[in-house]
Amino acid sequence: MKPYRSLRSQIELGQLGLLAVVVLVLLVGFYIYERRVRLENIDLTLSVPESRLLAAHIILPRADARSLRVQAVRPRERGSAVERLSRGSSDGAAGVAEAASLPWSRGSDTPRLRALETVELLEAGQLYALVWRGREGLVFSYGVDDAESFEKPAVSDHGEGRTYRWRGSDRELIYIGRRGETIVVGKAGVSIDAELATFGWGLAGVGVVVLLLGALRGRVTSGRVLRPVERISRTARRIAEGDLSERIDESDTEDELNELAKVLNTTFARLADALERQIKFSADASHELLTPASIILTECQWALDRARELEDCHSSFATCEKAARHMRDLIEALLELSRMDAEETPLTVAPVRLRDLMEEAQELLTGLAERRGVRLDFQVHDVSFTADGGKIRQVVINLVNNAIHHSPAEGVVRVTGRVDGPDVIIEVADEGPGIAEAEHAKIFDRFYRTDKARSRERGGSGLGLAISLVIARAHGGDLTVRSAPDEGSCFILSVPVVSKTPVTT
Amino acid sequence: MRVLVVEDEPTIRSQLCKVLRGENYAVDEAEDGEVALYKVAEWPYDLVVLDVMMPNIDGFEVVRCMREKKIDAAVLILTARGGVEDRVRGLDLGADDYLKKGFELQEFKARVRALLRRKKQVFKNKLRARDVELDLATGQVEKAGRPVNLTGREYAILVELMSQPGAVVPRHQLYEGVVDESDDSISNPLEVHVCNLRRKLGKDFVRTFRGRGYALNVESTE
């Protein structure tokens, strides 16, 4: 057995999962972005002193060496140089270019002075810095306790140019020049993650709140959506338990579920109706069978009760025979109906000549008509059609038989057969008492009798018209009645002409 | 004892009549509720055997009308479907007993006897008067332990007389309880049957009260 999985919790879990993924992605992204921004800020604070150091210890001494003669040509103020350097520090390369392009401008700036400004910067930023220059080795260090043992970053590790690295919790900017000049500017004890922890927890809190709200909202929505489903299922369960009169409340607003409720209600109504018909049919059938059975039983018990005259015995046998025959006809009709209902007996469809079929029927019924003083009038066109000839003949016999029984003495039963458009139309009309409009539909019901006493006397099964209708429908046709009280009845059988070939005689 | 059989199915109706006549009851028949209501108003039936399922006026309606008109014949209803509601309804409307169709003939006859006993205020099947014993169940009559052969009509008259021993039974009552609608009036008059009874059971067994009727002579004068 499959485990029970609530649709509601599935919907809610699905929704919540999606929401959680979205919230997680957003918050993690935000966290990562924030972390990067902070790191970039730190890196920026490292790059300013680096460019100063670059200028002071690597570029300017070289330039100074080359342009000692023009050193004092254009003296400059100290402050502006600091300004300029700090301005261009965001772009290291530009700073280098600028510094390189203005060797003369630093006439009054001594490397020492510039180093001093850099120290201020470093101090302000709580940074440390080291500079190695070519063969001279370590030329500058600040903020490092044991500068001599500080391992100079290798070109093989970092390559030329600027790179950033983590050394433990220290963030360092490393510049390695073409001649092996190396600058390291670092900030010790950088712990972005620790700083971000509070921020991260805040974000997580927001995420949780959003998820809770989402879950609540989902619960409310799914509850509202599924409430009608619960109602439908409750009602359906009651119906399944046997209360067939129960119906789902359709008074809700128009939506898909209300549509479903309507469809279900229609289905329930049809099922209940079919069941009721079936129950009634079974009750009718058993009642109809009970009558001949009790006749036979009573008759036999009467005859066996004491010694009877031969004549009495004869009449008892006659009664039993009649009752048994009636019973057999009933059972046969019931079997036929149930077989037709179950579509167990497919029609044996073959080309049929209408005139042959009608002649057979007429032959069988002439005797009965004569006994009842009724005249049969057959007018049949010579057409052929495709149908189960035996079954159609059965319908015709049944209809004519009924007509004869309902005809007054000296009455005429008119039977016509013709082709009308796509259909073969067979009409059986009598001059009997007719059928009231209200009974037109009912007469095709199983065991329905317009005149109980009279049909009992002729021993009809009460199923003839029902069977005829089933046969007509099985052919894709129909059986209808046109009648009014005191105007006779006309039964109209229409069966489609599947293939129609005029027979020339 | 006069019985009316109301049943729309002709075969069953004639069967019931045949069976009841075999029990020496005077039996009339009605094919529907309307005829039944007419007949119960016309004749003093002791029992009405009534089918429920009939067109137009059904059995329930017949019982209801009968009781409304204070007709006190016992009513045995025959139900086809035999549902509890049907039986309860019939009994509540005033029927005395019911029987589901497809019954055993023995049971039917026994129930008819039981209802008739109650109607006649007779409390057992064996009736006794002097040395004559009559068994309602078997239809046997014995005089001093020796079986006596009676015709149906004689038996019916004897039953009427023995169910109220000593009382004077009016001629018309005797006649109505013995002769049913199937009899032609030319058949033997009552006197002939009474005469035959006297011959078979003892000359002074039945006394004639001129202008009133007949009664059993309970005290032996011999």
Chai-1 contact restraints between the chains, C-beta under 6 A:
chainA,res_idxA,chainB,res_idxB,connection_type,confidence,min_distance_angstrom,max_distance_angstrom,comment,restraint_id
A,H287,B,A80,contact,1.0,0.0,6.0,A-B,restraint_1
A,L290,B,K101,contact,1.0,0.0,6.0,A-B,restraint_2
A,L290,B,G102,contact,1.0,0.0,6.0,A-B,restraint_3
A,S294,B,K101,contact,1.0,0.0,6.0,A-B,restraint_4
A,S294,B,G102,contact,1.0,0.0,6.0,A-B,restraint_5
A,I295,B,T11,contact,1.0,0.0,6.0,A-B,restraint_6
A,I295,B,I12,contact,1.0,0.0,6.0,A-B,restraint_7
A,T298,B,Q15,contact,1.0,0.0,6.0,A-B,restraint_8
A,T298,B,L105,contact,1.0,0.0,6.0,A-B,restraint_9
A,Q301,B,L105,contact,1.0,0.0,6.0,A-B,restraint_10
A,W302,B,V19,contact,1.0,0.0,6.0,A-B,restraint_11
A,K452,B,P55,contact,1.0,0.0,6.0,A-B,restraint_12
A,A453,B,D8,contact,1.0,0.0,6.0,A-B,restraint_13
A,R456,B,E9,contact,1.0,0.0,6.0,A-B,restraint_14
